[in-house]
Amino acid sequence: MIDPLLAIGLLVACFVAYNIGGATTGPAFGPAVGAGVLPKAAAGGLMSVFFFLGAFSIGRNVVDTLGDDLVHDTAVFTLEASILVLFFIGGALLIGNLTGAPSSTSMTAVGAIAGLALARGVLDFAVIGEILAWWIISPVIGFWMAVMIGRYFYDDLDRIIAIEQSEGPLVKIDREATVPRPVPGEQTSRRELLGTAVVVGIGCLMAFSSGASNIANAIAPLVGSSAIAMNPGIVLGSAAVAVGAFTIARRTMETLGNDITDLPLTAAIIVAVLSSGIVIALSAIGIPASFVIIATVCIVGLGWGRSTDRIPIRDAVRGTTSPQVSVGALSEDAGAPTVGQPAIDGEAPDRRNRHTDDAEAPPATSDLFDPETTVRVIVMQNVVPIVATAGSYLTFLVI
C-alpha cells in the first residue's frame, strides 16, 4: 500500500514533467515544424525517445547536482517540502504553456529550490550567482551571433545550404518491395532529404540535451528526499514528458515555429545549430542550461538580422560598402552632405541593389519578426520563474 503523501508527490512530479514536455519540445523541434519538414506528432515521438535517452544516461548526474550544490543542507528536502517545490515548478510552467510561451524549466526549477533554500537559510550564494551570470550572458551571445549571421552571412549560407522544398511528401513507403521501406518522395531531391535530416537530427540532439538537464527539475526533490529511487523516477518522469510532448507542446511549437518569425529551412538549421551549440557548451561546464530562452532569442535575432538591409561579409570586410556619415555631424550644419553618399545632388541611392544587380530586397520586418508575439514570449519567460521563486520563498518563510 503506497503512502498517500508519496502518491501525491509522484502525481505532482508527473505534472511537472508533463509541463516540461510542453515547454521544451517547442525549442527543440519548433524550427523543424515551422519549416514544414516535420509534423507535430513526429516531433512529439522523437522528443519522447531522445529525452529519455538523455535523462537515463546523463540526467542522473544533474539530479544529484541540483539536489546537493544549491543547498548547504539537503535535510531541507523533506517529502512535504519536495511536494511543495514541485507544485510551484509545475504550476508556474503551466501558466507559460497555457499562454503558448514556452518557459525555462531550468530557471523555474532552480528558482523554486532557491526559494526554499533562501527561506531556510541554506542557499549557496556562490553557486546561484554563477548560474545567474551565465543565464544573463548566454542569451546575449546567442542573440548577437544570430543577428550577425542574419545580417552578414545569411545570403551566402542560403546559397550554400538552401533547399527548395518540393511538393508532395518528403518520403513515402515502398510497399512493392519484399520488406516495406521508406523511400524519397517523387519530387524529393537528395539535397532536400539531407537538409531535412540535418535539422531533425539537431532537434534530436536538443531533445537529448533537454533530457540530460531537465529530468532533474521533475524528480530531484523526491530523489533528494529518498522518497523514490533514481531509475524509477527517470522512467516515470520521461513518460510524463512524452505525454506533454504529444499534447500541450503543440502550442509552443506553433509559437516558436510560426508566430515569432517565418522560418525557411536554412533559417531553421541556423537556429538549431546556434542554440544547441550554446546549450551543450553550458552543460559541459555544469551550468543548468536554459535552452528555451537561448533558442527563442536565436530565432528573434535571426529574424531581426534578416529584416535589416543585409550586407555580404566580403563587402563589409573589403570596404566596398561605404557608410554614410554626415560631414556636419560635429557642426551646426544639419544639412551637410554625407560621406559615401553617391548622389548628393538629389538622386537617392538604391540600397537594395548596392551589392549585386539581382540582389533581393530585405524581407519586411513584419514578415520575419513579430514584435507583439516576441514581447509576450520574453515577458512570460521571465514571469514564470519569478512566480515559482517568490511563491516558494514566501510559502517556506511562513510555514
C-alpha positions in Angstrom: 0.0 0.0 0.0 1.6 3.2 -1.2 1.8 6.1 1.2 -0.9 8.7 0.3 1.6 11.6 0.7 4.1 9.8 -1.6 1.3 9.2 -4.1 0.6 13.0 -4.1 4.3 13.6 -4.6 4.5 11.3 -7.6 1.4 12.9 -9.2 2.9 16.4 -8.7 6.2 15.2 -10.2 4.3 13.8 -13.2 2.5 17.2 -13.5 5.9 19.0 -13.6 7.3 16.5 -16.2 4.2 16.9 -18.3 4.8 20.7 -18.4 8.5 20.2 -19.1 7.4 18.2 -22.2 5.2 21.1 -23.3 7.8 23.7 -22.6 10.9 22.1 -24.1 9.6 20.4 -27.2 9.0 23.8 -28.9 12.6 25.0 -28.8 13.9 21.6 -29.9 11.6 20.9 -32.8 9.8 24.3 -33.3 12.2 25.3 -36.1 11.7 22.0 -38.0 7.9 22.1 -37.6 7.9 25.8 -38.6 9.9 25.0 -41.7 7.3 22.3 -42.6 9.8 19.4 -42.6 8.3 17.6 -39.6 4.7 17.1 -38.4 3.9 17.8 -34.8 3.1 14.2 -34.0 6.5 13.0 -35.3 8.2 15.8 -33.3 6.5 14.6 -30.1 7.6 11.0 -30.8 11.3 12.0 -31.3 11.2 14.2 -28.3 10.0 11.4 -26.1 12.7 8.9 -27.2 15.7 11.3 -27.1 14.6 12.9 -23.9 14.6 9.5 -22.2 18.0 8.6 -23.6 19.4 11.9 -22.3 17.7 11.5 -18.9 18.8 7.9 -18.4 22.4 8.4 -19.5 23.5 11.9 -18.2 20.4 13.2 -16.4 21.2 11.2 -13.2 24.3 13.3 -12.7 22.2 16.5 -12.9 19.7 15.1 -10.4 22.5 14.7 -7.9 23.9 18.2 -8.6 20.6 20.0 -8.3 19.9 18.3 -5.0 23.3 19.0 -3.5 25.0 22.0 -4.9 22.3 24.6 -4.4 21.8 24.0 -0.7 24.2 23.6 2.2 21.9 21.1 4.0 20.0 18.5 2.0 17.8 17.9 5.1 15.5 20.7 3.8 14.3 18.2 1.1 11.6 16.6 3.3 8.8 14.8 1.4 6.4 17.6 2.2 8.8 20.3 1.2 9.6 18.4 -2.1 6.0 18.2 -2.9 5.5 22.0 -2.4 8.6 22.8 -4.5 7.3 20.6 -7.3 3.9 22.2 -7.1 5.4 25.6 -7.6 7.5 24.4 -10.6 4.6 22.7 -12.3 2.1 25.5 -11.6 4.4 28.2 -12.9 5.3 26.1 -16.1 1.6 25.5 -16.7 1.0 29.3 -16.8 3.6 29.6 -19.6 2.3 26.6 -21.5 -1.3 27.8 -21.4 -0.2 31.2 -22.9 1.7 29.4 -25.7 5.0 30.9 -24.4 7.5 28.1 -23.6 9.1 28.8 -20.3 12.6 27.8 -19.0 12.2 24.7 -16.9 15.8 25.1 -15.5 15.1 28.7 -14.4 11.8 27.7 -12.9 13.1 24.7 -11.0 16.3 26.5 -9.7 14.1 29.4 -8.6 11.7 27.2 -6.7 14.5 25.3 -5.0 16.4 28.5 -4.3 13.2 30.0 -2.7 13.1 27.0 -0.3 16.8 27.2 0.5 16.7 31.0 1.0 13.8 30.8 3.4 15.6 28.1 5.4 19.0 30.0 5.3 20.9 27.2 3.4 21.2 28.7 -0.1 24.7 28.6 -1.6 25.0 32.2 -3.0 28.3 31.4 -4.9 26.6 28.7 -6.9 23.4 30.6 -7.6 25.5 33.7 -8.6 27.5 31.7 -11.1 24.3 30.2 -12.6 22.6 33.6 -12.8 25.6 35.1 -14.5 25.6 32.5 -17.3 21.8 32.9 -17.7 22.4 36.6 -18.5 25.4 36.1 -20.7 24.3 33.1 -22.8 21.1 34.7 -24.4 23.1 37.9 -25.2 25.7 35.7 -27.0 23.0 33.8 -28.9 21.1 36.9 -29.9 24.3 38.7 -31.1 25.5 35.7 -33.1 22.1 35.3 -34.7 21.9 38.9 -35.7 25.3 38.9 -37.2 24.6 35.7 -39.2 21.2 37.1 -40.3 22.8 40.4 -41.5 26.2 39.4 -42.9 26.2 35.7 -43.6 22.6 34.6 -44.3 22.6 35.2 -48.0 25.8 33.3 -48.6 24.7 30.4 -46.3 21.4 30.3 -48.1 23.1 29.9 -51.4 25.2 27.0 -50.0 22.5 25.1 -48.0 19.2 26.4 -49.3 16.8 23.7 -50.2 13.8 24.1 -52.4 11.1 22.3 -50.6 9.2 20.2 -53.1 5.5 19.5 -53.4 4.2 16.3 -52.1 5.5 14.0 -49.3 9.2 14.1 -48.3 9.3 10.3 -48.0 6.8 7.6 -48.8 6.6 3.9 -48.0 7.6 1.5 -50.8 5.1 -1.3 -50.4 6.1 -3.2 -53.6 9.4 -4.3 -52.1 9.7 -7.6 -50.2 10.0 -5.6 -46.9 8.2 -2.2 -46.9 10.7 0.6 -46.6 10.8 4.4 -46.7 12.0 6.0 -49.9 12.2 9.6 -51.0 9.1 11.2 -52.4 8.6 11.5 -56.2 9.8 15.2 -56.2 12.2 15.0 -53.3 15.7 15.8 -54.1 18.7 14.3 -52.4 19.8 17.8 -51.2 16.3 18.4 -49.6 16.5 15.0 -47.9 19.9 15.7 -46.5 19.0 19.1 -45.2 15.9 17.8 -43.6 17.9 15.0 -41.9 20.3 17.7 -40.5 17.6 19.9 -39.0 15.7 16.9 -37.5 19.0 15.4 -36.2 19.9 18.7 -34.4 16.4 18.7 -32.9 17.0 15.2 -31.6 20.3 16.4 -30.1 18.5 19.2 -28.3 15.9 16.8 -27.0 18.8 14.6 -25.7 20.3 17.7 -24.0 16.9 18.5 -22.6 16.6 15.1 -21.0 20.0 15.4 -19.6 19.4 18.7 -17.9 15.6 18.8 -17.3 14.7 15.5 -15.8 16.2 16.8 -12.5 13.6 19.5 -12.5 10.8 17.0 -12.1 12.3 14.3 -9.8 15.3 15.9 -8.0 13.4 16.9 -4.8 11.8 13.5 -4.5 15.1 11.7 -5.1 16.9 14.1 -2.7 14.4 13.2 0.0 14.8 9.5 -0.7 11.1 9.1 -1.4 11.8 7.5 -4.8 14.9 5.8 -6.4 16.7 7.2 -9.3 15.8 4.8 -12.1 12.1 4.5 -11.4 12.0 8.3 -11.1 13.6 8.8 -14.5 11.2 6.3 -16.2 8.2 7.9 -14.6 9.3 11.5 -15.4 10.2 10.6 -19.0 6.8 9.0 -19.6 5.0 12.2 -18.3 7.3 14.3 -20.6 6.2 12.2 -23.5 2.5 12.9 -22.7 3.3 16.7 -22.7 5.2 16.4 -25.9 2.2 14.9 -27.7 -0.4 17.3 -26.3 0.4 20.7 -24.8 3.7 21.1 -26.8 1.7 21.7 -30.0 1.0 25.3 -29.0 4.6 26.0 -28.1 5.9 24.5 -31.3 3.5 26.8 -33.2 4.7 29.8 -31.3 8.4 29.2 -31.9 8.0 27.8 -35.4 5.5 30.2 -36.9 4.3 33.0 -34.7 7.6 34.8 -33.9 9.2 34.6 -37.3 8.9 32.9 -40.7 11.5 30.1 -40.7 12.6 28.7 -44.1 14.7 25.5 -43.8 18.0 27.4 -44.0 17.0 29.6 -41.0 15.8 26.5 -39.1 19.2 24.9 -39.5 21.0 28.0 -38.3 18.8 28.4 -35.2 19.1 24.8 -34.3 22.9 24.8 -34.6 23.3 28.0 -32.7 21.0 27.2 -29.8 22.1 23.5 -29.4 25.8 24.6 -29.5 25.4 27.1 -26.7 23.3 24.6 -24.6 25.9 21.9 -25.0 28.7 24.3 -24.1 26.9 25.4 -20.9 26.1 21.8 -19.9 29.8 20.8 -20.4 30.8 23.3 -17.6 28.0 22.2 -15.3 25.5 25.1 -15.8 21.8 24.1 -15.9 21.2 25.5 -19.4 18.0 27.4 -20.2 17.8 26.4 -23.9 14.2 27.6 -24.1 15.4 31.2 -23.8 18.5 30.6 -25.9 16.5 29.1 -28.8 14.0 31.9 -28.5 16.5 34.7 -28.7 18.3 33.0 -31.6 15.0 32.9 -33.5 14.3 36.6 -32.7 17.9 37.6 -33.5 18.0 35.8 -36.9 14.6 37.3 -37.9 15.9 40.7 -36.8 19.1 40.4 -38.8 17.3 39.2 -41.9 14.9 42.0 -41.8 17.7 44.6 -42.0 19.5 45.7 -45.1 21.7 42.7 -45.4 25.4 43.2 -46.3 27.6 40.3 -47.5 30.5 39.9 -45.2 33.0 40.1 -48.1 31.7 43.6 -49.0 31.9 44.7 -45.4 35.5 43.4 -45.0 36.7 44.9 -48.3 35.0 48.2 -47.6 33.1 48.2 -50.9 30.1 49.3 -49.0 30.9 52.7 -47.6 29.0 54.1 -44.6 27.0 57.3 -44.9 28.5 59.6 -42.3 27.4 63.3 -42.1 30.3 65.7 -42.7 28.4 68.2 -40.4 27.9 65.7 -37.6 30.1 67.7 -35.4 29.0 71.1 -36.6 25.8 73.1 -36.5 25.1 72.4 -40.2 22.4 69.8 -40.1 22.0 69.8 -43.8 25.6 69.0 -44.6 26.2 66.3 -47.3 27.3 62.8 -46.2 30.5 60.9 -46.9 29.8 57.9 -49.0 26.5 59.2 -50.4 26.7 58.6 -54.2 24.1 61.1 -55.1 24.3 64.3 -53.1 22.5 66.3 -55.8 19.2 64.7 -55.1 19.2 61.2 -56.6 18.8 58.8 -53.7 20.9 55.6 -54.0 19.1 52.2 -54.2 20.3 50.5 -51.1 18.7 47.2 -52.1 20.9 46.8 -55.2 24.2 48.1 -53.9 25.8 44.6 -53.7 24.7 42.9 -56.8 22.4 43.8 -59.6 20.0 41.0 -58.8 20.1 41.3 -55.0 16.8 40.9 -53.4 15.3 43.5 -51.1 15.5 42.7 -47.4 12.3 40.9 -46.2 9.8 43.1 -44.5 10.2 43.2 -40.7 6.5 42.3 -40.3 7.2 39.1 -42.4 10.1 37.9 -40.3 9.7 39.4 -36.8 6.5 39.8 -34.9 7.2 42.2 -32.0 3.9 41.6 -30.2 4.5 37.8 -30.0 8.1 38.3 -29.1 7.3 40.6 -26.2 4.7 38.1 -24.9 7.2 35.2 -25.1 10.0 37.2 -23.4 7.8 38.5 -20.7 6.3 35.1 -19.8 9.8 33.5 -19.8 10.7 35.9 -17.0 7.4 35.9 -15.2 7.2 32.1 -14.8 10.5 31.7 -12.9 9.7 34.7 -10.8 6.3 33.3 -9.8 7.9 30.0 -8.8 10.7 31.6 -6.8 8.5 34.1 -5.0 5.8 31.6 -4.3 8.3 29.0 -2.9 10.2 31.6 -0.8 7.0 33.1 0.8 5.5 29.8 1.5 8.5 28.3 3.3 9.1 31.6 5.1 5.6 31.4 6.6 5.3 27.6 7.1 
